[in-house]
Amino acid sequence: MKYRDRSFSELKKAVARNNRSFNKKLLKKAYDFASEVHKNKKRLSGKPFITHSLNTAYLLAEQKVELETVCAGLLHDVLDENRELEPELRKQFGKEVSGLVAELKKLNEIEKKNIGIVSGNELSRILLAVSEDVRTVLVNLAASLENMRNMEQVPIKKTRKLAKAYLDVYVPMAHKLGLYEIEWLLTDLSFKALNPKAYDKIKKSIKEKRTERERKIKKIIKDLKKILEKNKIDAGIEGRPKSFASIYKKIKKSNKKMKEINDLLGIRIICENVVDCYRALGLIHHRFDSTGHFDDYISHPKPNKYQSLHTAVQINGSVVEVQIRTWEMHRNAEEGVASHWHYKKFAKDRYFDKKLTWAKQLLEWQRKFQNSEKLLKSMRIDFGKKEIFVFTPKKMLVVLPESSVPLDFAYSVHTEIGHKYEKAIVNKKGVPIDHRLENGDTVEILTSNKTNTKSQWLGIVKSPKAKTKIRRKLGLRLSGIKKKEKDKKGIKTTQDKNVRLAECCNPLPGDQITGYKTTKRKIVVHRKNCEETKKLNLKNKIEIGWGNKKNQYFTKLRVNAFDRPGLLTDLLNNIAKNKAAIISTEARVSKNNAAVCTFNLEISNSQQLEKILEKLRKTDSVNEVLRI
């Protein structure tokens, strides 16, 4: 892969392609500021360091982001040179750009401190926990790709270390954010560093250059769109040449030789319904010659619930692998249980997934409405429950809920350390018991020889684990959903730990509920009007009521609306105002400007849900809001 450094003139043109009326003075000021700060610094290749800043900013401009993010790309390394420049940065560029640069500085410090020490999955989670703005992740991805493009003079040991880290940390992020171009390039460059012989062998076998394969893909997409539109099939089409890394994996998996692998181009067609999927398949097989390869994972889903039609055909002299699925199947493949994210051995993490899924939606809308001030604010909106990442003196990673105190840390490390807590040392300084811990803190707990557990601690700790351990030690009863059972005197209420909420109706405190025994001890709770209860045996029905324990519950809403600028932002803000955590969101717009937005929410009770429903129904251009 050969790349060339970009000039400031080329950067201006790239920004202008997306926004002709952009603030040229702001961009020039950012370039001049970065040039002055880095004027005496060179890369290992001997090139001026400012080339890294320009290339990073150019990559961001290619992603069609707004000007503030491009400026942050130019300035992302200036605080590494001099931390004292932060006030000047704020004065010259305002809170928007300076805030992004300051956050990037914090992310870089955490990355350098932990790369190669903690696992890639853990480092990803740490970086996301610290990220308060989606765009900092995007800048980091661009800077990482630019680094991998310029590794010729870097020692091979360091190159391989970075390549492994980028594969584990940033490639999954790029995939989840839908930044497939960055994902593809970063994957191949990392593959080249880690397995240069295999990379060179594949490169020699593929005669066409990447640009030629990309041109072919664009032509194929154009032809397929005409065919589908002519037959009144409304579908999205995307495609890209297969990366060298994916070709290598296919060779290994199929035990074939390189010359036997000829489907080097991939197309994905996403239809409105299953009928259109099979209609599209029929049209493609009628129009183009099939290679004989065909798999129907719609009628026969994979064990992980993945669904799609797979075929391979000859188009314009090339073998093209085609996948056809519905939008729901696509969402499940990208974000659900069938996603590559999970089956490619990336650890499943609900917090990690929900933050990236929402970030992907925000980035898509941000590209569509670059000048929306409200949308820029939504890039910093609270993503729900957060975690913090702290360390023991031996650098062991400990994950805690946001706002945790040293006592939470103590109980997380070991129950007895919590019970015998005496004093905490954070970053080599003594702190009070209710000191709020921050990401990256190093925490040491000093203990006494005796148990010190106090009931007052329940008002100090934040983590459920710590509260449970303290209650048990003090002999206090735990609270939760209460089960009503008949005895000789009538009805009594008892605690039941083997109760779970039905996923079909997701009951909330305040809903009328009923329970059904599934085994001798297990009980599933449904809303009383749940359709699924009609299929259940009445003999297993049991009276059940809500306990006093405050908990978090899940529900799903669908909003049907007329599309307009700022719609998603307004919906997100109305949900956030009612303190609900958004686990994931999906928004699609049809040709007639009908928008369908789906939100998976984490909330406390039905009263909170009613307030959210009321707010959403009053949102401008919203036609209908349903609990599904």
N, C-alpha and C positions, 0 to 999 in steps of 0.2 A: 504494500500500500504506500503510495507516494502522495504527499500532501505539500502544499506550499503555504508559506506565511502570508497572512492577509495584511493589507495596508489600511490606514485610516480612511482613505478614499473609498475602498471597497466596503468597509464597514458602513459608511454613510449610505452607500447605495443599497446595501442589504436592509438597513433600517427603513429606508424610503420605500422599498418595495411593499412593505406592510403598512406604512403610515407616511404619506407624502407630507403631511403638515406637522411632522415631529419637531421638537425643540432642538434645532441644530446647535445653538449656543451651549445648551446643557451637555450635549454629547461631546462637543469640542473641549469644554471645560473639564469634563471627566478624563478625556484622553490626555490633556495637558497636565493635569494634576498627577495622574499615574506616571506619565513620562518623567516628570520632575522627581518624583519619589524614587523611581527605579533607575535613574540616569546613570548611576555608577555600578549597577548590577548586571551581570551577564549569566546566561545559561551555560551548562557544561559544554554545549556545542560551540560556545563563543559568541552566539547571537545576543543582541540586547534583550534583557528580560521583558521589556515592553511587548515583544512579539507574542509572549504567552498571554498577556492581557488582551491584546488585539484579537488573537485567534479564539480565545474563550468568548469574548463579546460577539464575534462574528458567528460562532456556533449558536449562541443564544438568539441572535437576530434571525437566523435561519429557522428557528423554532417559532417564529412569529410572536414573540413576547413583546410586552410594552417597553418603552424607552428606559424606565427606571431600572428594570432588570438588566438591560444591556449595559447601562452605566455601572451597575453593581458588578457586572462581569469585568469591566475595565479596571475597577477599583478594588477587586476582591482581595488582592494581596498587599495593599498599601499599609494596613495596620500591622502586618508581619514585619515590615521595615521599621515602623515607629508607632507604638501604641498611643503615644501622646498626640497623634494627629487626629484623634477622634473628634475633639471639639471643633477643630478647623473643618473637618469633613462635614459635620452637622451644619456649620455656619454657611458653607458654600453650596451644599447639595440638599439641605433640608432633612427632615426626619425620615422620609421615605427611603432614599438611597443610603444615607448614613446608617440607618437601622439595619438594612440588609447586609451592609459591609461589616458592621459590628457583630452581627449574628454569624456571618461566615467565618470571622476570626475565631469565634468561640468553637464552631464546628471543627475548624482546622486543628485547633489545640487538642480537642478531644480525640480526633482521628489519629494525630501523631502520637499521642500518649498511649493509645490502645491498639493500634494496628499491629497485628501479629501476636498480640497478647491475649485478647478475647476473641471468640469466634466471630465469623462474619455476620451471622444472624444477630448476635448480641450487639455488635458494633452498629449494625443497621438500626436496631431498636434504640440505642443510645443517641445516635445522631437525630433520629426522628423525634425523640422525646425532647431534645434541646431545641429543635427547629420550631420556631413560632410563626414562620412564614413559609408557605409552600415554595416560593421562588428561590429560597436559599438552597433547597435540595436541587433545583434545576441548575443553578449556577455551579454547584459542586459537581454535578454530573458533567457539565460542559468542560469544567477545568480538569476533571479526571481524564476525559477523553483526549483533551489537548495534551495532557502529560504523556499519555500512552503513545501518542503520535510522534513524540520527540524523545525516544529512549535510546537512540543510537550511542550516545556518549555516557549513558548511565551504567554503572557496574551491573553485570548480569544478575548477581545475587539480589540486588535491590530491585531490579526490574521485575524479576520473578515474584518477589515478595509483594510488590505493588499490584502486579497482574492478578495474583491469587486473591488479594484483598478486594480488588475492583470486581472480580467475578462474583465473589461472595456477598459484597456489600452494594455496589452501585448498579450492576447489571439487573438484579431483581427489582431495584427501585425504578430503573428506566422502563422495565417491562410493565410494572404495575401502573406507572404513570402514562402508559401508552406512547412513550417516546421510543418507538421501535427503531428508528434510524440510529439513535445514540446507542441503544441496546445492542444492535447488530454490530456496529463499528467497535464498540468497547469489548464485545465478546470476541471478535476476530483478532483484535490487537492483543488481547490477553492470551488468546490461544496461540498466537504467533510467538509470544514471549515464553510461554510454558512448554510448547512443543514445536519448535522451529522446523524440525525435519518434516513432520507431518504437514505443517502449513505450506512449506515450499513444494512438497510433492503434489498437493492438491492444486496449488497455484499454477504449476507447470501443466497439469492435466486439463485445466479449464482455459481454453484458448481466448475466450471473450473477456474483455475487461469489465469491471464492475459497471462503469458508465453505460456500456453497450447492453448489459443485462438489464439495467434499470430502464433504458430506452424501450427495450422489448416489453417489459412489464407494463409500462404506460400505454403502449400500443394495444396490448392484449386487453387491458382494463377498458380502454375506449371501445374496442370491438364488442366486448361482452355487454357493456352498458347499452349499446345500440340494439343488440339482440333481445335483451331483457325488456327494454322500454317498448320495443316494437310489439312484444307479446304481453304488454301491460303487467309486468312483474316489477313491483317497487322493491328495490334491494340496494344495499350498500356493497361496494366492491373495494377491496384493498389487496395489495400484493407487494412482494419484494423478492429479490433474488435470495436464495438460501445462503446463509453465512458459511464460511469455510468450517467453522466449528460444528455447525449442525450437519454438514456433509460428512465430516469425520465421525461424528456420533452414529450417523446412519450406516456408514461403512462398517464400523465396529459391531453395531447391533445386528445387521443383516448378514455379516460375514461375507460381504461382496468386495470385489475389487473396484477401484476408482472408475475404470472404464465401463463398469456395469451400472454405475449411478448416473442416470441421465435426466432425472426430474429436478433440475437445478433452479427452477422458477416456481414460486408458490402464489396461488390466488385464493382469496377467501370471499365467498358471496354470502351476505347476511340478509335473509328474507323476512317478510312480515309473518309468515305462517308456514306450517309443515307442508301444506299442499303446494305452495309456491316453491319450496325446496325441491320437491320431486319434479315439478314442472321445469324448473331451471336445469335440473340434471338431464331431463329428457331433451331439452333444447340443445344443451352442450354436446351430448352424445350424438344427436342428429346432425349437428353442424360440423363437429370435428371428429377425427379418428381416435378411437379409444385404444389405449395400450393394453387393455385387459385387466388393469388394476382397478378394483372397486370394492369398497367396504361400506356397508349400511349400518352406521352406529346410531341412527335414529330409531329404527325398528328394533335393533339389538344393541342397546347402550353398553359401554364398557363397565366393568365392575365399579369404577369410581363415578358412575353416572354421566360420563362424557357422552354427548350426542352430536353427530355430524355425519354428513355424507362425504366420503373420500373417493376421488377418482383421479385418473391421470389421462390426459389427452394430448394429441399433437396439434399445436397452434402456431401458425406462421413458422414452421420448421423446428420448433422447440417442443420438448416434452414439458408439460405444465401440470403440476399437482394442484388439484382444485378441491377445496373444502366448502361445503354448502350447509348452512345451519340457520336457525331462527335467531332473533335477537336474544330471546331468553336463553337458548342453548349457548349463545356466544358469551353472555354474561356469566353463565355457570362455568364455561371453559376458562374465562379470564379471571374470575373472582370467586367462584364457588368451589365446591368440593372437588370438581374435576379439573381445576386450574393447573397449568404448568407450574405455577407458583408453589403448589403443594407437591405434585408428583415428581418434580425435579429435585426433591429433597431439600427444598427451602422449608425451614421449620414453620409450622402453622402458628400464627400469633394474631388473635382477634384485634388487638390494639393496632398492631403493625398494619394489618390488612385494611381496617376501616379508615385509618388515616390516609393511606395511599390511594384507596378507592375514591375517597372524597376529593383528595388532591387532584386526581386525574380529571374528575368532572369540573373542578374549578379551573384547571388549566385550559380545558377545552372551551369553556365559556369565556375565559379571559382572552383567548385568541380571537374569539368572535366579537367581543365588545371591548376593545383595548382602552377606550377612553372613559369607561365607566368608573367613576370615583368610588361608588359603593362596592363595586366588584373588587377593587384593589384592597379595600378594607376587609372584605370577606376572605382574602388570602391569609389574613391573620386571625380568622375566627377560631374560637375554641373548638377543638375536635372531640370534646368529651373528656372522659376520664384519662388522665395522664399518669405516667409512671416516672419515677426518677431512678437514676443509676448511681449508686455510691460504691465505695470500695473499702475493704478491710485493710489494715496496715500491710498485709501480705498481697495486696492487689487482687483479692478475690472479689468478683462482682456480686453485688446484692441489689435486687430489684425491689422497689418499694412504691406504694401509692404516693401520689403528689401530696405535699404538705406533711409528709412523715417526719417524726422527731427521732432523736437517738434511741429512745425506748423501743420504737418500732423496729429499728435496726437490730437492737439487742435480741429481741424475741425472734427475729427472722434468722439470725445466726444460730441461736440455740436457746431452748426454753429456759434452762437454768441460768444462762447469762442474763436473760430478762428478769427473772425472779430475784437475782442477786445484784441487780443494777445499783451502782453507787454514784458513778460520774462518767461523763462523756468527754472525749477529746476529738474535736473536729478540725482537720487541717492543722494539727499540732497546737490548738488552743482550746482551753476548757470552755464548755458551753452549758447553759442551763438545760434542765430536762425537757423543756418545751421548745427548744431551739429548732427552727424549721430547716431541714436539710435541703441541699441543692444538688443538682446534677454534678457528678464528678468529685463530690466531697470524699475525703478519706476519714473514716470514722473508727475510733478506738473506744472500747467500753472497759471501764475499770469496775471490778466487782468486789463485794464484801464476802465474808465467810458464811454469812447467814442470809436467809430469805428476807427480802425487803418489800414484797408485793403489797400494794395498797389499793383500796377501792378508788382513791382519787385518780389513779393512773388511767382508769377507764375514760376519763374526760380529757386525757392528754394524748393518748395514742390514736392513730388514724387507721391503721391496718386492721381488717377483720381478724387476721391471724393472731395479732397481739391481744385484741379484746377477748377473743375466745380463750386464750391461754390464761389471761388474768382472771376471767370469770371462773374457769375451772379450778384454778388454784385457791380462789376465795370461796368456792362452793356455791357460786351464784348460778341460777338457772338460765339457760339460753332461751331466747324467744324466737318464734317463727310462725308458720302456718299452724293453726290449731285444728285438731281432728275431734269431732264430737262423737262419742260412743255411748251406747246405752248400758247402764248397769241396773241392778235391782231397784234402785231408788229413782231412776229416770235417766237424764242425760248428763254426762260429765265431759269436760274438755281436757284433753291430754296433749302433750307435745308429740309430734311425729316428725322424725328427721328423714323418713323415707318417702317424702312427698315431692313430686315434681310438677311443673306447670306444662300443660299440653301445648305443643307447638302449633297445632292446627288453629287455635283461637287466641292464644297468648293472653290469658286472663290477667287483669290488673286489680290491685286493691280498690274496692269500691264496686267492682263488678259482682253480680250475683253468681255464685259458683257452686259446683257440685263435684264430688269425688267418685272415682271408680277404682276398685281394687284390681290390680293386674296380677299380683301374687299374694301370698299370705301377708307380706309386710309392705309391699310397694303400692302407692296410690298416685293416680294421675288426676290433676285438677283441670276441669273444663269450665268455660262459661256456660250458664244454664241454657242459653239459647244456641249453643254450638251444634251444628248439624251432625257432627261426628258422634255425638252422644246417642243419636237415634239408632246407631248400629251396635251399641254396647248392651251387654246383658244387664237388665235391671237388678238382678240378684247381687251384682257387684257394686251397686250404687251405695254411697255413704255420705252422710251429712258432713259438711266441712265449712270452716269459717276462717277469716283472716286473723292472724296474730298481730302482735304489736310491733314486731320487728320492722324497721325501715329497710327496704331492700330496693334493688333495681330490677325492672322487668322490661320485656321486649314487646314491641308492636310494630306493625308495618302499615304505612299509609300510601295511598296513591292519589296524586293530584292531577286532574285533567284541566288544562288551561289553554288559552290562546297565547302563542309565543310572542314575546316582546323583549327588548333590551332590559336587563336587570331583573327578569322574572325569577331565575334561580336564586340570585342574591337575596331578593325580598323574601322568598320562601325560607331560605336558610336562616336569615336574620329573625324571622317570626318564630321559627322553631327554637332558635338559640335564646330568644328573649324569655321563653318559658322554661329555661334551664334543662332542656332535654339534650342528651348526648346523641349525636347522629353517628350511627355505626357505619352506614353506607348510603349512597344515593346514586340513582341512575336517572338520566333525563334523555328523552328522545323527542325529536321534532319531525313530523311528517311533512309532506310537500304542501299541504293546505294550512301550514303553520299551527297545527294542533300539537301542543306539548303534553307529554305524559311524564311526570316526575314521580319516582318511587323512593320513599325514605324508610330505612330501617332505624327505629329509634329505641333508645334505652331511657325509660322514664320510671317514676315512682308510684303513680296511682292513676285511677281513671279520671280524677278531677283535673290533674295536670294535662291528661290527654284531651279532655273536653276544651280546655283553654287553648290548646294548640290547634285543635280542629276549628274553633271559632275564629282564631287569628288567620288561619290559612284560607278559610272561606271568605273572609273579608278582603283578602289580597286582590289587588287590581288584576283583572283578566282571568281569574280563576273561575272555572265553571262548576267543578265538583271536587269534593274531597272524601275519600272512602277509607275506612279501616279494613284492611284485607288480611 
